[in-house]
Amino acid sequence: MSKKIIWITLISCFFIGGAVYAGSLYNDVSTTIETIHEPEIRKVSELRTTEVELVKKEPFSLLLLGVDEREHDKGRSDTIIILTVNPSTDSTKMVSIPRDTYTEIIGRDKLDKINHAYAFGGNDMALNTVENLLNIPIDYIIQVNMESFLEIVDIVGGVTVDNATFFEVNGYPFDKGTIHLDGEQALNYVRMRMDDPLGDFGRQVRQKQVLQAILKEGASLNSLWKYKDFLSSIQQNIRTNMTFGQMIDIQKGYKNSINNMETLAFQKGKGQRINGIWYYIMDHEELENVTKELRDHLGLE
């Protein structure tokens, strides 16, 4: 992702950074954040003794869940991205967890795919399961309905991405190279997995491409009606345990950290069938290394 266009932009930088002092638009933004804020989501991790104090510029972590909701089905978190932000070192680290990762589902007393945690127990179970896997506290969560990609992409006038390989899905051909996508095309682009030579890793790359492009286009929105449409889409498709005040604090105190981002990756694991179901089995040493790097970045012992 772009150093200047990252996770919190999805909610705050689009609007707060450019319009927080713009009178009625400020009120619209604050009302939107109040609507998507879910205070019942766990506030303080059991891996912390006290809540992070953003006004003191303490390091924090955030979990971004992209949920593929269906009718009469809560859906599964097919995109799982963790970010740690440390203003003391002016840096951010980001890592994606493969959706099929075989791990303990906290609260269900069973091993399963990590993306099932959200389906079983919503945001709290997803938070607890990711924490258990990585052994780091997760302070904040942003849950995004993947279907919102379609309308958000159309609101910003489409997105441009660099496609690594030609493929076709649901009647849509995607040429190799630079291509422009509308909402429906973008949704199919990020969902394709079976024909990608990199499998789920390739899909993660495409998801990041589209998210980055959405953020880039969204940051340049300059008409009020587009802001209104964007806010309406956010109200319908995003949920978070962050408050408006916390977003303001992050916008004020963590900009330099976002400008210095490092992407980590899980690449050494392997696919394995267990009782006929395909799972991704983490490489133990790689998992330990990523965990140590994230804990160090959060200033944890």
Buried (B, 14 or more C-beta within 10 A) or exposed (E): BBEBBBBBBBBBBBBBBBBBEBEEBBEBBBEBBEBBBBEEBBEEBEBBEEEBEBEEBBBBBBBBBBBBBEEEEEBBBBBBBBBBBBBEBBBBBBBBBBBBBBBBBBBBEEEBBBBBBBBBBBBBBBBBBBBBBBBBBBBBBBBBBBBBBBBBBBBBEBBEBEBBEEBEBEEBEBEEEEBEBEBBBBBBBBBBBEEBEBBBBBBBBBBBBBBBBBBBBBBEBEEEEBBEBBBBBBBEBBBBBBBBEBBBBBBBBBBEBBBEBEEBEBEEBEEEEEEEEEBBBBBEEBBEEBBEBBBBBBEBE
